[in-house]
């Protein structure tokens, strides 16, 4: 499962719930309103011999229709996002647990974020077993 798979799953959920655009380019370059922008922060990965652990914060930004009159629209979107990303996120053939959903509004933009953490098993190469050990004293 890749970060792209996670991004696609999030976007698919947003598309199913909302009729708003999802911006794929940097929001500093201009965008339509109302719309979403999805990004990942604090991405980490650690590995052992048999598995990989991945952790990340998903940030969903919502830009309301108006820059000046947005309170009710943001409350509605916030509640719908909380229901949409409540406990699990379906990604490919997995269900990832959603941890600690948080929201804040800054300069008229809703920032909705949650944490994901999951393990993936690694395919271990089969190697030839040792046949005979010679020990020299």
C-alpha positions in Angstrom: 0.0 0.0 0.0 1.5 3.3 -1.1 0.9 6.9 0.0 -0.7 7.4 -3.3 -3.2 4.7 -2.5 -4.1 6.5 0.8 -4.5 9.8 -1.1 -6.8 8.2 -3.7 -8.9 6.6 -0.9 -9.3 10.0 0.9 -10.2 11.7 -2.4 -12.7 9.0 -3.3 -14.4 9.6 0.1 -14.5 13.3 -0.4 -15.9 13.0 -3.9 -18.7 10.6 -2.7 -19.7 13.0 0.1 -19.2 16.5 -1.4 -19.7 18.2 -4.7 -16.6 20.3 -4.3 -13.4 20.3 -6.3 -10.3 18.8 -4.9 -7.2 20.9 -5.7 -4.2 18.9 -6.8 -1.9 21.8 -7.4 -0.3 24.0 -4.8 -3.1 26.2 -3.3 -0.8 29.3 -3.5 -1.3 29.2 -7.3 -5.0 30.0 -7.1 -8.0 27.7 -6.9 -11.7 27.6 -7.1 -14.1 27.9 -4.1 -15.5 25.9 -2.4 -12.8 23.2 -2.6 -10.6 20.9 -0.7 -6.8 20.4 -0.6 -5.3 17.2 0.8 -1.8 16.9 2.1 0.3 14.6 4.3 2.6 15.7 7.2 4.8 14.0 9.7 5.3 11.0 7.4 7.6 8.4 9.0 8.6 4.9 8.2 10.6 2.3 10.2 11.5 -1.2 9.2 12.4 -4.5 10.7 13.3 -7.8 9.1 9.6 -8.8 8.7 7.5 -5.7 8.7 7.4 -1.9 8.0 5.6 0.6 10.2 4.2 3.8 8.6 2.8 6.8 10.4 1.4 10.0 9.0 -0.9 12.9 9.6 -3.6 13.6 6.9 -4.6 17.2 6.5 -7.7 18.2 4.6 -8.1 21.9 4.0 -11.6 23.2 3.1 -11.9 26.6 1.4 -15.5 27.8 1.8 -17.4 29.6 -0.9 -17.0 33.0 0.7 -13.9 34.4 2.4 -16.0 36.5 4.7 -19.2 34.7 5.4 -18.3 31.1 6.1 -19.2 30.1 9.7 -22.2 27.9 9.0 -20.7 26.4 5.8 -17.5 25.4 7.8 -19.5 23.9 10.6 -21.5 21.8 8.2 -18.4 20.6 6.3 -16.6 19.9 9.6 -19.4 17.7 10.9 -19.6 15.8 7.6 -15.9 15.2 7.6 -16.0 14.0 11.2 -18.7 11.5 10.2 -16.9 10.5 6.9 -13.5 9.9 8.6 -14.8 8.5 11.9 -13.1 5.2 12.8 -11.7 3.5 9.6 -10.3 4.4 6.2 -10.7 1.8 3.5 -7.5 1.7 1.4 -7.2 -0.9 -1.3 -7.8 -4.1 0.6 -7.1 -2.7 4.1 -9.0 -0.9 6.8 -6.8 1.6 8.6 -7.6 3.0 12.0 -8.1 6.7 12.2 -6.6 8.3 15.3 -7.3 11.7 17.0 -9.5 13.7 14.6 -8.8 17.4 15.0 -10.2 20.6 13.4 -9.3 24.3 13.5 -10.2 27.3 11.5 -7.5 29.8 10.5 -8.2 32.8 8.3 -11.5 31.4 7.1 -10.0 28.0 6.1 -11.0 24.8 7.9 -8.0 22.5 8.6 -9.3 19.0 9.4 -6.6 16.4 10.3 -6.2 12.9 11.7 -3.4 10.4 12.2 -2.9 7.1 10.5 -0.5 4.4 11.7 -0.2 0.9 10.2 2.0 -2.1 9.7 2.8 -4.0 6.5 4.5 -7.3 6.4 7.6 -7.7 4.1 8.2 -10.5 1.7 11.2 -12.3 3.0 13.5 -13.8 0.4 13.9 -17.6 0.7 17.6 -18.4 1.0 19.3 -21.8 0.8 19.7 -23.5 4.1 23.2 -24.3 5.2 24.0 -27.9 4.6 27.1 -28.7 6.6 29.1 -26.6 9.1 32.8 -27.3 9.4 34.3 -26.3 12.7 38.1 -25.8 13.1 39.6 -26.1 16.6 
